[in-house]
Amino acid sequence: MKKNYQTQTANARITGRTTLKKAKTDPRRDAHEAALALPDTVTVAIGELAGELEEGLLAFAVGTGLKVLGVILDNEATALAGPKGVHDPDRVAVRHGTEDGLVALGGRQVSIRRPRLRSADRTAEVQLPTYQACTSTELLGRETLARMMAKLSTRRYGAGLEPMGAAVEAASRSTSKSAVSRRFVAATETALTELMASDLSELDLVAIMIDGVHFAGFLCVVALGIDIDGNKWPLAVEEGDTENATLVKDLLAGLRERGLDMTKPILAVLDGAKALCAGVQAVFDHPVIARCQLHKIRNVESKLPDDVARVVAKEMRAAYANPDALAAQGRLEALAKRIERSHPGAASSLREGLAETLTIARLGVPPTLARTLRSTNAVESMIEICRDHSRNVKRWRDGKMALRWCAAGMVEAKKQFRRVNGHLHLKALRTALEQRVQETVTPRRYSADKEVAA
Protein backbone atom coordinates (compact mmCIF):
# COMPACT_ATOMS: atom_id res chain seq x y z
CA MET A 1 0.00 0.00 0.00
CA LYS A 2 1.44 3.35 -1.03
CA LYS A 3 1.53 6.14 1.49
CA ASN A 4 -0.22 9.39 0.64
CA TYR A 5 2.14 12.09 1.77
CA GLN A 6 -0.39 14.82 0.91
CA THR A 7 -2.66 13.82 3.80
CA GLN A 8 -2.05 14.09 7.50
CA THR A 9 -1.06 10.98 9.41
CA ALA A 10 -2.76 9.99 12.64
CA ASN A 11 0.15 11.39 14.63
CA ALA A 12 -0.04 14.67 12.70
CA ARG A 13 -3.76 15.01 13.46
CA ILE A 14 -3.01 14.56 17.14
CA THR A 15 0.00 16.88 17.37
CA GLY A 16 -1.11 19.35 14.72
CA ARG A 17 2.19 18.97 12.83
CA THR A 18 1.77 19.14 9.05
CA THR A 19 5.41 19.62 8.00
CA LEU A 20 8.36 17.29 8.26
CA LYS A 21 10.87 17.76 11.03
CA LYS A 22 14.03 19.55 9.98
CA ALA A 23 17.19 17.47 10.10
CA LYS A 24 19.63 18.41 12.84
CA THR A 25 22.64 20.31 11.57
CA ASP A 26 26.16 19.04 12.20
CA PRO A 27 28.54 22.02 12.76
CA ARG A 28 31.62 19.95 11.93
CA ARG A 29 30.12 18.69 8.68
CA ASP A 30 28.93 22.20 7.73
CA ALA A 31 32.40 23.64 8.31
CA HIS A 32 33.98 20.83 6.30
CA GLU A 33 31.57 21.34 3.38
CA ALA A 34 32.12 25.09 3.47
CA ALA A 35 35.87 24.56 3.12
CA LEU A 36 35.33 22.49 -0.03
CA ALA A 37 34.47 25.20 -2.53
CA LEU A 38 33.91 22.95 -5.54
CA PRO A 39 33.37 24.50 -8.98
CA ASP A 40 29.91 24.31 -10.55
CA THR A 41 31.20 22.82 -13.82
CA VAL A 42 34.32 20.89 -14.79
CA THR A 43 35.45 20.17 -18.33
CA VAL A 44 37.21 16.87 -18.97
CA ALA A 45 38.53 15.54 -22.28
CA ILE A 46 36.63 12.26 -22.50
CA GLY A 47 38.61 11.23 -25.57
CA GLU A 48 41.67 10.73 -23.36
CA LEU A 49 39.84 7.96 -21.47
CA ALA A 50 39.24 5.59 -24.37
CA GLY A 51 41.71 3.07 -22.95
CA GLU A 52 39.96 3.01 -19.56
CA LEU A 53 36.58 2.47 -21.25
CA GLU A 54 37.94 -0.67 -22.90
CA GLU A 55 38.81 -2.04 -19.45
CA GLY A 56 35.26 -1.68 -18.17
CA LEU A 57 32.84 0.92 -16.87
CA LEU A 58 34.40 1.02 -13.39
CA ALA A 59 37.85 1.80 -14.81
CA PHE A 60 36.31 4.50 -17.00
CA ALA A 61 34.46 6.04 -14.02
CA VAL A 62 37.59 6.01 -11.86
CA GLY A 63 39.69 7.53 -14.65
CA THR A 64 37.11 10.27 -15.11
CA GLY A 65 37.08 10.91 -11.39
CA LEU A 66 40.85 11.29 -11.22
CA LYS A 67 40.76 13.71 -14.18
CA VAL A 68 38.04 15.73 -12.43
CA LEU A 69 40.08 15.74 -9.22
CA GLY A 70 43.08 17.15 -11.08
CA VAL A 71 40.95 19.97 -12.55
CA ILE A 72 39.48 20.79 -9.12
CA LEU A 73 42.94 20.98 -7.54
CA ASP A 74 44.12 23.30 -10.31
CA ASN A 75 41.05 25.53 -9.76
CA GLU A 76 41.73 25.68 -6.02
CA ALA A 77 45.36 26.61 -6.67
CA THR A 78 44.22 29.37 -9.05
CA ALA A 79 41.75 30.68 -6.47
CA LEU A 80 44.49 30.96 -3.85
CA ALA A 81 47.50 31.98 -5.93
CA GLY A 82 45.88 33.50 -9.00
CA PRO A 83 46.39 32.50 -12.66
CA LYS A 84 49.82 31.38 -13.77
CA GLY A 85 52.06 34.21 -15.01
CA VAL A 86 49.81 36.98 -13.63
CA HIS A 87 51.02 38.90 -10.58
CA ASP A 88 48.32 39.49 -7.96
CA PRO A 89 49.35 41.65 -4.97
CA ASP A 90 46.33 40.41 -2.94
CA ARG A 91 47.04 36.71 -3.32
CA VAL A 92 47.28 34.63 -0.16
CA ALA A 93 49.60 31.98 -1.63
CA VAL A 94 52.21 31.49 -4.31
CA ARG A 95 52.79 28.50 -6.55
CA HIS A 96 55.64 26.21 -5.62
CA GLY A 97 55.62 23.67 -8.44
CA THR A 98 54.03 20.24 -8.21
CA GLU A 99 54.75 17.09 -6.25
CA ASP A 100 53.56 13.51 -5.89
CA GLY A 101 50.52 12.99 -3.71
CA LEU A 102 48.39 10.09 -2.53
CA VAL A 103 44.59 9.80 -2.47
CA ALA A 104 42.51 7.02 -0.90
CA LEU A 105 40.60 5.02 -3.49
CA GLY A 106 38.75 1.76 -2.89
CA GLY A 107 40.93 0.37 -0.09
CA ARG A 108 44.21 1.49 -1.66
CA GLN A 109 46.26 4.65 -2.15
CA VAL A 110 46.79 6.01 -5.66
CA SER A 111 49.60 8.36 -6.69
CA ILE A 112 48.70 11.62 -8.38
CA ARG A 113 50.48 14.89 -9.23
CA ARG A 114 49.18 17.85 -7.28
CA PRO A 115 49.99 21.55 -7.27
CA ARG A 116 52.06 22.78 -4.36
CA LEU A 117 51.45 26.17 -2.71
CA ARG A 118 53.17 28.23 -0.06
CA SER A 119 51.95 31.28 1.82
CA ALA A 120 52.51 34.71 0.29
CA ASP A 121 55.47 35.33 2.61
CA ARG A 122 56.79 31.83 1.74
CA THR A 123 57.03 30.74 5.37
CA ALA A 124 54.45 27.93 5.46
CA GLU A 125 52.85 25.29 3.28
CA VAL A 126 49.26 25.95 2.14
CA GLN A 127 47.02 22.89 1.97
CA LEU A 128 44.28 22.42 -0.62
CA PRO A 129 40.96 21.50 1.10
CA THR A 130 39.90 19.00 -1.56
CA TYR A 131 43.24 17.21 -1.46
CA GLN A 132 43.07 16.98 2.33
CA ALA A 133 39.62 15.39 2.06
CA CYS A 134 40.75 12.86 -0.55
CA THR A 135 43.95 11.84 1.21
CA SER A 136 42.33 11.14 4.59
CA THR A 137 43.74 7.94 6.08
CA GLU A 138 40.61 7.56 8.21
CA LEU A 139 38.60 6.49 5.16
CA LEU A 140 41.37 4.09 4.15
CA GLY A 141 41.39 2.60 7.65
CA ARG A 142 37.62 2.03 7.57
CA GLU A 143 37.92 0.29 4.21
CA THR A 144 40.68 -1.95 5.54
CA LEU A 145 38.73 -2.77 8.71
CA ALA A 146 35.62 -3.66 6.70
CA ARG A 147 37.55 -6.07 4.46
CA MET A 148 39.40 -7.69 7.35
CA MET A 149 36.14 -8.13 9.25
CA ALA A 150 34.84 -9.90 6.13
CA LYS A 151 37.63 -12.48 6.79
CA LEU A 152 39.93 -11.30 3.99
CA SER A 153 43.51 -12.07 5.02
CA THR A 154 46.34 -9.56 4.69
CA ARG A 155 48.04 -11.79 2.09
CA ARG A 156 44.89 -11.89 -0.05
CA TYR A 157 43.96 -8.25 0.51
CA GLY A 158 44.77 -7.18 -3.05
CA ALA A 159 42.53 -9.90 -4.50
CA GLY A 160 39.55 -8.37 -2.70
CA LEU A 161 39.94 -4.92 -4.26
CA GLU A 162 37.81 -3.75 -7.19
CA PRO A 163 39.56 -3.85 -10.59
CA MET A 164 39.94 -0.19 -11.55
CA GLY A 165 42.11 -0.40 -14.64
CA ALA A 166 45.77 -0.85 -15.47
CA ALA A 167 46.60 2.83 -14.93
CA VAL A 168 45.23 2.82 -11.38
CA GLU A 169 46.85 -0.52 -10.58
CA ALA A 170 50.21 0.81 -11.72
CA ALA A 171 49.85 3.88 -9.48
CA SER A 172 48.48 1.94 -6.47
CA ARG A 173 50.29 1.32 -3.23
CA SER A 174 49.61 0.44 0.44
CA THR A 175 48.21 -3.00 -0.44
CA SER A 176 51.08 -5.12 0.89
CA LYS A 177 50.38 -7.37 3.87
CA SER A 178 52.55 -5.22 6.16
CA ALA A 179 50.81 -1.98 5.14
CA VAL A 180 47.37 -3.58 5.53
CA SER A 181 48.37 -4.98 8.93
CA ARG A 182 49.50 -1.56 10.16
CA ARG A 183 46.24 0.06 9.07
CA PHE A 184 44.19 -2.71 10.64
CA VAL A 185 46.05 -2.42 13.95
CA ALA A 186 45.41 1.33 13.98
CA ALA A 187 41.73 0.87 13.08
CA THR A 188 41.14 -1.77 15.77
CA GLU A 189 42.93 0.33 18.37
CA THR A 190 40.56 3.15 17.50
CA ALA A 191 37.58 0.78 17.80
CA LEU A 192 38.81 -0.41 21.22
CA THR A 193 39.34 3.15 22.43
CA GLU A 194 35.90 4.29 21.27
CA LEU A 195 34.23 1.25 22.85
CA MET A 196 35.92 1.73 26.21
CA ALA A 197 35.51 5.53 26.28
CA SER A 198 31.90 5.93 25.12
CA ASP A 199 29.60 7.87 27.44
CA LEU A 200 26.99 5.68 29.18
CA SER A 201 25.27 8.35 31.26
CA GLU A 202 22.21 8.44 28.96
CA LEU A 203 21.89 4.64 28.83
CA ASP A 204 18.96 3.21 30.82
CA LEU A 205 19.75 -0.48 31.19
CA VAL A 206 17.21 -3.07 32.32
CA ALA A 207 19.40 -6.16 31.87
CA ILE A 208 23.07 -6.96 31.51
CA MET A 209 24.78 -10.15 30.31
CA ILE A 210 28.43 -11.00 30.99
CA ASP A 211 30.44 -13.88 29.54
CA GLY A 212 33.96 -14.79 28.49
CA VAL A 213 35.49 -15.51 25.08
CA HIS A 214 38.80 -17.32 24.52
CA PHE A 215 41.26 -16.36 21.80
CA ALA A 216 43.93 -19.08 21.88
CA GLY A 217 45.44 -18.69 25.38
CA PHE A 218 43.84 -15.32 26.09
CA LEU A 219 40.50 -14.69 27.79
CA CYS A 220 38.33 -11.63 27.24
CA VAL A 221 35.29 -10.94 29.43
CA VAL A 222 32.61 -8.97 27.57
CA ALA A 223 29.44 -7.23 28.73
CA LEU A 224 26.23 -6.68 26.76
CA GLY A 225 23.44 -4.39 27.93
CA ILE A 226 19.73 -4.27 27.05
CA ASP A 227 18.08 -0.87 27.50
CA ILE A 228 14.48 0.00 28.31
CA ASP A 229 13.62 0.19 24.59
CA GLY A 230 14.96 -3.29 23.85
CA ASN A 231 18.16 -2.20 22.10
CA LYS A 232 21.33 -4.22 22.70
CA TRP A 233 24.58 -2.39 23.46
CA PRO A 234 28.15 -3.78 23.58
CA LEU A 235 29.45 -2.18 26.77
CA ALA A 236 33.04 -3.18 27.50
CA VAL A 237 35.73 -5.85 27.27
CA GLU A 238 38.51 -6.78 29.71
CA GLU A 239 41.39 -9.21 29.23
CA GLY A 240 42.57 -11.66 31.88
CA ASP A 241 43.64 -15.21 32.52
CA THR A 242 40.41 -16.50 34.12
CA GLU A 243 36.86 -15.29 34.81
CA ASN A 244 37.78 -14.15 38.33
CA ALA A 245 35.83 -11.71 40.47
CA THR A 246 38.54 -9.03 40.28
CA LEU A 247 38.40 -8.98 36.49
CA VAL A 248 34.61 -8.65 36.51
CA LYS A 249 34.75 -5.90 39.13
CA ASP A 250 37.25 -3.96 37.02
CA LEU A 251 35.01 -4.29 33.97
CA LEU A 252 31.90 -3.09 35.85
CA ALA A 253 33.80 -0.34 37.66
CA GLY A 254 34.83 0.97 34.26
CA LEU A 255 31.15 1.14 33.28
CA ARG A 256 30.42 3.13 36.42
CA GLU A 257 33.24 5.58 35.68
CA ARG A 258 31.78 6.10 32.19
CA GLY A 259 28.48 7.23 33.71
CA LEU A 260 26.36 4.06 33.90
CA ASP A 261 23.76 4.32 36.67
CA MET A 262 24.47 1.52 39.18
CA THR A 263 21.68 2.48 41.59
CA LYS A 264 18.72 1.23 39.54
CA PRO A 265 17.58 -2.39 39.87
CA ILE A 266 19.01 -4.45 37.02
CA LEU A 267 18.63 -8.03 35.84
CA ALA A 268 22.01 -9.76 35.53
CA VAL A 269 21.82 -12.84 33.28
CA LEU A 270 24.90 -14.99 33.94
CA ASP A 271 26.11 -18.47 33.05
CA GLY A 272 26.47 -19.56 36.67
CA ALA A 273 30.14 -18.77 37.29
CA LYS A 274 30.55 -17.69 40.91
CA ALA A 275 33.09 -15.01 39.96
CA LEU A 276 30.60 -13.29 37.67
CA CYS A 277 27.93 -13.31 40.36
CA ALA A 278 30.32 -11.95 43.01
CA GLY A 279 31.52 -9.17 40.72
CA VAL A 280 27.99 -8.07 39.82
CA GLN A 281 26.86 -8.03 43.46
CA ALA A 282 29.94 -6.05 44.49
CA VAL A 283 29.43 -3.19 42.00
CA PHE A 284 25.68 -2.89 41.34
CA ASP A 285 23.51 -1.60 44.18
CA HIS A 286 20.43 -3.73 43.43
CA PRO A 287 21.24 -6.61 41.07
CA VAL A 288 18.78 -9.44 40.50
CA ILE A 289 20.68 -12.55 39.41
CA ALA A 290 19.21 -14.86 36.78
CA ARG A 291 21.14 -18.05 35.93
CA CYS A 292 21.14 -19.28 32.34
CA GLN A 293 18.84 -22.28 32.04
CA LEU A 294 20.66 -23.68 29.01
CA HIS A 295 23.96 -23.72 30.90
CA LYS A 296 22.27 -25.52 33.78
CA ILE A 297 20.88 -28.19 31.45
CA ARG A 298 24.26 -28.67 29.76
CA ASN A 299 26.06 -28.91 33.12
CA VAL A 300 23.70 -31.63 34.32
CA GLU A 301 23.91 -33.50 30.99
CA SER A 302 27.70 -33.57 31.20
CA LYS A 303 27.50 -35.65 34.41
CA LEU A 304 25.12 -38.27 33.02
CA PRO A 305 25.33 -41.13 30.51
CA ASP A 306 23.96 -40.25 27.09
CA ASP A 307 20.74 -42.25 27.38
CA VAL A 308 19.93 -40.83 30.82
CA ALA A 309 21.03 -37.32 29.86
CA ARG A 310 18.47 -37.12 27.05
CA VAL A 311 15.59 -38.03 29.40
CA VAL A 312 16.74 -35.67 32.18
CA ALA A 313 17.30 -32.77 29.77
CA LYS A 314 13.81 -33.22 28.31
CA GLU A 315 12.26 -33.16 31.77
CA MET A 316 14.27 -30.08 32.78
CA ARG A 317 13.14 -28.20 29.66
CA ALA A 318 9.53 -29.08 30.40
CA ALA A 319 9.91 -27.80 33.97
CA TYR A 320 11.52 -24.53 32.85
CA ALA A 321 8.67 -24.00 30.38
CA ASN A 322 6.20 -23.89 33.27
CA PRO A 323 5.28 -20.25 34.06
CA ASP A 324 4.65 -21.19 37.70
CA ALA A 325 8.05 -20.87 39.38
CA LEU A 326 7.06 -22.82 42.50
CA ALA A 327 5.69 -25.74 40.48
CA ALA A 328 8.79 -25.75 38.27
CA GLN A 329 11.12 -25.73 41.26
CA GLY A 330 9.21 -28.56 42.90
CA ARG A 331 9.41 -30.63 39.74
CA LEU A 332 13.17 -30.03 39.39
CA GLU A 333 13.84 -30.86 43.05
CA ALA A 334 11.87 -34.07 42.62
CA LEU A 335 13.99 -34.89 39.58
CA ALA A 336 17.19 -34.29 41.56
CA LYS A 337 15.95 -36.58 44.33
CA ARG A 338 15.10 -39.28 41.79
CA ILE A 339 18.59 -39.37 40.22
CA GLU A 340 20.53 -38.71 43.43
CA ARG A 341 21.22 -42.37 44.25
CA SER A 342 22.45 -43.39 40.80
CA HIS A 343 24.08 -40.07 39.77
CA PRO A 344 24.82 -37.92 42.85
CA GLY A 345 27.04 -35.52 40.90
CA ALA A 346 24.27 -34.64 38.45
CA ALA A 347 21.79 -34.21 41.32
CA SER A 348 24.18 -31.87 43.13
CA SER A 349 24.72 -29.86 39.93
CA LEU A 350 20.97 -29.58 39.43
CA ARG A 351 20.35 -28.30 42.97
CA GLU A 352 23.21 -25.77 42.86
CA GLY A 353 21.75 -22.31 42.14
CA LEU A 354 18.39 -23.83 41.18
CA ALA A 355 16.35 -20.91 42.52
CA GLU A 356 18.30 -18.40 40.39
CA THR A 357 17.50 -20.32 37.20
CA LEU A 358 13.81 -19.57 37.87
CA THR A 359 14.24 -15.81 38.44
CA ILE A 360 12.59 -14.94 35.11
CA ALA A 361 9.47 -16.96 36.00
CA ARG A 362 9.30 -15.37 39.47
CA LEU A 363 9.39 -11.90 37.90
CA GLY A 364 6.40 -12.79 35.74
CA VAL A 365 8.18 -12.08 32.44
CA PRO A 366 5.92 -12.87 29.42
CA PRO A 367 7.07 -15.77 27.19
CA THR A 368 8.15 -13.57 24.25
CA LEU A 369 10.62 -11.65 26.41
CA ALA A 370 11.47 -14.64 28.61
CA ARG A 371 12.93 -16.49 25.61
CA THR A 372 15.65 -13.81 25.43
CA LEU A 373 16.33 -13.36 29.15
CA ARG A 374 16.29 -16.94 30.45
CA SER A 375 19.61 -17.70 28.70
CA THR A 376 22.83 -15.90 27.74
CA ASN A 377 22.27 -16.53 24.04
CA ALA A 378 22.32 -12.80 23.23
CA VAL A 379 25.85 -12.24 24.53
CA GLU A 380 27.01 -15.62 23.19
CA SER A 381 25.77 -14.59 19.75
CA MET A 382 27.96 -11.49 19.96
CA ILE A 383 30.88 -13.65 21.09
CA GLU A 384 30.37 -16.01 18.16
CA ILE A 385 30.56 -13.05 15.77
CA CYS A 386 33.87 -12.05 17.38
CA ARG A 387 35.20 -15.58 16.94
CA ASP A 388 33.99 -15.81 13.36
CA HIS A 389 35.71 -12.60 12.27
CA SER A 390 39.01 -13.65 13.85
CA ARG A 391 39.02 -17.10 12.25
CA ASN A 392 41.95 -16.28 9.95
CA VAL A 393 44.29 -15.33 12.80
CA LYS A 394 46.95 -18.00 13.13
CA ARG A 395 49.18 -16.44 15.77
CA TRP A 396 47.96 -14.51 18.80
CA ARG A 397 50.87 -12.41 20.00
CA ASP A 398 49.56 -10.85 23.23
CA GLY A 399 46.49 -9.85 25.20
CA LYS A 400 46.32 -6.44 23.53
CA MET A 401 45.85 -8.15 20.17
CA ALA A 402 43.01 -10.24 21.61
CA LEU A 403 41.38 -7.08 22.98
CA ARG A 404 41.62 -5.34 19.61
CA TRP A 405 40.08 -8.21 17.69
CA CYS A 406 37.36 -8.68 20.29
CA ALA A 407 36.47 -4.96 20.28
CA ALA A 408 36.35 -4.90 16.47
CA GLY A 409 34.06 -7.94 16.51
CA MET A 410 31.77 -6.32 19.08
CA VAL A 411 31.50 -3.18 16.97
CA GLU A 412 30.72 -5.32 13.93
CA ALA A 413 28.13 -7.30 15.90
CA LYS A 414 26.39 -4.07 16.90
CA LYS A 415 25.59 -3.45 13.23
CA GLN A 416 23.64 -6.73 13.16
CA PHE A 417 21.71 -6.21 16.40
CA ARG A 418 17.93 -6.05 16.43
CA ARG A 419 15.63 -5.15 19.27
CA VAL A 420 14.87 -8.08 21.56
CA ASN A 421 11.59 -9.95 21.14
CA GLY A 422 8.95 -8.72 23.55
CA HIS A 423 10.69 -5.39 24.13
CA LEU A 424 7.32 -3.79 24.93
CA HIS A 425 7.30 -5.76 28.22
CA LEU A 426 10.61 -4.28 29.45
CA LYS A 427 8.88 -1.47 31.34
CA ALA A 428 6.84 -4.06 33.19
CA LEU A 429 10.07 -5.92 33.92
CA ARG A 430 11.56 -2.75 35.40
CA THR A 431 8.53 -2.46 37.70
CA ALA A 432 8.88 -6.12 38.73
CA LEU A 433 12.58 -5.61 39.48
CA GLU A 434 11.84 -2.61 41.68
CA GLN A 435 9.22 -4.60 43.59
CA ARG A 436 11.63 -7.52 43.97
CA VAL A 437 14.30 -5.21 45.41
CA GLN A 438 11.83 -3.65 47.84
CA GLU A 439 10.83 -7.11 49.09
CA THR A 440 14.43 -8.14 49.71
CA VAL A 441 15.40 -4.96 51.58
CA THR A 442 15.70 -5.61 55.35
CA PRO A 443 12.57 -4.20 57.07
CA ARG A 444 12.83 -1.69 59.88
CA ARG A 445 12.97 -3.30 63.30
CA TYR A 446 10.65 -0.73 64.92
CA SER A 447 7.62 0.92 63.41
CA ALA A 448 7.08 4.65 63.42
CA ASP A 449 4.32 4.35 66.06
CA LYS A 450 6.66 2.50 68.41
CA GLU A 451 9.34 5.14 67.92
CA VAL A 452 6.88 7.93 68.77
CA ALA A 453 5.62 6.04 71.83
CA ALA A 454 9.18 5.50 72.98
Secondary structure, 3 states (H helix, E strand, C coil): CCCCCCCCCHHHHHHCCCCCCCCCCCHHHHHHHHHCCCCCCCCCCHHHHHHHHHCCHHHHHHHHHHHHHHHHHHHHHHHHHCCCCCCCCCCCEEEEEEEEEEEEECCEEEEEEEEEEEECCCCCEECCHHHHHHCCHHHHHHHHHHHHHCCCCCCCCHHHCCCCCHHHHHCEECCCHHHHHHHHHHHHHHHHHHHHHCCCCCCCEEEEEEEEEEECCEEEEEEEEEECCCCEEEEEEEEECCCCHHHHHHHHHHHHHCCCCCCCCEEEEECCCHHHHHHHHHHCCCEEEEECHHHHHHHHHCCCCHHHHHHHHHHHHHHHCCCCHHHHHHHHHHHHHHHCCCCHHHHHHHHCCCHHHHHHHHCCCCHHHHHHHCCCHHHHHHHHHHHHHCCCCCCCCCHHHHHHHHHHHHHHHHHHCCCCCCHHHHHHHHHHHHHHHHHHCCCCCCCHHHHHHC
